[in-house]
Amino acid sequence: MPVSNKTIASDRLSKYASRRGMTQEKLASILGVTQETISRWMSGSSTPRLEMAVKIQDLTKRVHPKDWFKDVTKKEPKGA
């Protein structure tokens, strides 16, 4: 079964916070959102809007916000 973009993004955000011992409340404070918003992102019930994805990218030093939604374990087909 393919992994959804929401699952990829929620896994990455959860791992980022976990590896730094960061609570949802702390992450919410840094990003300027509520803890409930972080909880929804981490559970995969919603995803951040583009503006927030850019803030997350800045915080996590990802190359591009869309990388939060790419499954890097899958190879892109040639010509894609």
N, C-alpha and C positions, 0 to 999 in steps of 0.2 A: 504494500500500500504506500503511495507517495506521501511524503511529508509536506504539510501545508506551509505556506509562507508565514502564517500566523504562528505556527508551532516553532519554526526556525527562529523567528524574531523573539518569541517569548523565552525559548531555551537560552538564547544568547544573552538576553537581558538578565535572566535569572542567574546564569553562570557568572556574568560580570559582577553582579552584586555579591553573590556568594563568595567568590574568590577574594573579595576585598572586605569581607565581614560587614557588608553594608546592609542595613535594614531597608525595608520598603519606604519607611518614613524618611530616612536619610537621603535615599535616592530621589524621592519626591521633592524634598527640600532643595536639593541641588538643581533639579530640573524645573522647579517652579510649578509643580502639579500636586495633586492630592495623592495620598497613600492609596486611595481607592483606584485612581487612574493607573498607578504602578501595578496594583494587584490585577487589574483587568488586562494590562499588557502582558504580565508574567503568566497569567492563566491562559492567554491566547484568545480571550473573549473579545478583545479589540486590539487594534494596532495604533501606534502613534501616527499623527498626521505628519506630512512632509517637514514642516517647520520644526517639529519636535524630534523627528528622525535626525535632522541636522544637528540639533543640540546633543542628542545621544551620540552621534558620530564624533562631535567635538570632545565630548567627555571620554569616550572609549578609544579614541584615536583610530577608528575604523577608516579605511580608505574612502569609502563613499557610503552614504546612508542606505542605498539599495543593497549593500552587502549584508545588512541585517536580515534580509529576506532571501538570500541565495543559499542554496544547499551546496556547500563547497565540496561535499563528498561525491557529488554527481558530476561527471564530465559533460561539458557542453558539446552538443553534436557539431560536427564540422559544418561551417557555413551558417551557424546560428548567430 
